Amino acid sequence: MDSGPSRAHVSLILLIPESIAGRLAAHAQSAYPRECCGFILGEDCDGELYVEDILPIENIASENDRFMMAPESVLMAEQTARVEKKEILAIYHSHPDGDGTPSATDRQEALPGMPQVILSISADGFCFAAAWMPAEDGRFLIAGIAVGAHE
């Protein structure tokens, strides 16, 4: 079975305020040419994910085209979300000079049911985002993103 991105959609949309979309882009730009990574925090209202904050995490991978979070960073993110009474809605990372589709590594290491937002960033600072939901069968389903949907 093909484990690549699917053209199938999932009933899930991330509602991202423009200010937070700007912070995501800034994080990707500051990490360039390395991948950035972090968590998206907020509230899940029946598949509408209201993004309230991001939590940038240090990328400890040795390669530029890969991301890895230290286990203690993941624990810290879970604690932060709990203290702030928010949920971890998604993981985000960038693809410097790449597209917004999941890579082979993304497909191998994805957690089923945990959305991923992939930021495509270029040397000139142009950034766009795509959201994906890893499915149990290894496929990645397209999720929606609406920027400026709630401020």
C-alpha positions, -999 to +999 in steps of 0.1 A: +000+000+000+012+035-008+021+054+023+025+087+006+002+117+009-033+110-001-057+133-020-083+123+006-094+149+031-101+146+068-128+167+085-103+188+104-094+224+102-068+245+120-080+280+126-048+301+130-048+338+139-026+359+116-003+368+144+005+331+151+009+324+114+035+351+114+053+335+143+053+302+126+068+317+095+093+337+116+104+305+133+109+287+099+129+317+086+151+319+117+160+282+115+167+283+077+184+263+062+177+238+090+143+225+098+125+241+127+100+222+149+075+227+176+040+223+189+007+241+181-014+246+212-051+255+216-086+240+218-102+212+198-139+219+192-151+189+173-125+190+146-121+227+145-087+233+160-086+268+175-049+277+176-040+299+206-002+296+207+029+278+194+057+263+214+089+263+194+112+234+203+150+231+196+158+209+167+185+185+179+189+166+146+224+167+132+211+169+096+196+201+081+168+183+064+154+165+095+140+174+128+142+157+162+129+169+196+146+159+228+123+138+250+126+164+278+113+190+253+082+169+246+076+165+283+080+202+288+055+209+260+029+185+276+034+203+310+031+237+295-001+228+277-015+213+309-006+244+330-020+268+303-052+246+301-046+240+264-042+210+242-013+200+219-032+202+187-004+195+162+033+192+156+048+216+131+081+216+113+096+232+082+109+219+049+136+244+038+136+247+000+110+219+000+073+215-005+046+211+021+041+174+016+052+148+041+087+134+034+096+097+036+110+104+071+078+123+081+057+093+070+080+068+089+080+088+122+045+103+123+021+096+152-013+084+138-039+109+149-015+138+156-018+164+128+013+178+113+017+213+099+045+215+074+060+249+066+076+252+032+103+279+035+126+293+008+158+313+010+139+345+001+117+340+031+086+329+012+066+305+035+034+286+031+019+259+053+000+226+046-017+205+072-018+167+072-034+140+094-014+107+096-039+078+094-035+044+110-030+028+076+001+050+069-016+075+046-015+112+052-049+129+047-052+166+038-064+188+066-075+224+063-059+256+074-077+289+078-054+319+086-070+349+102-101+328+111-102+339+147-082+367+163 
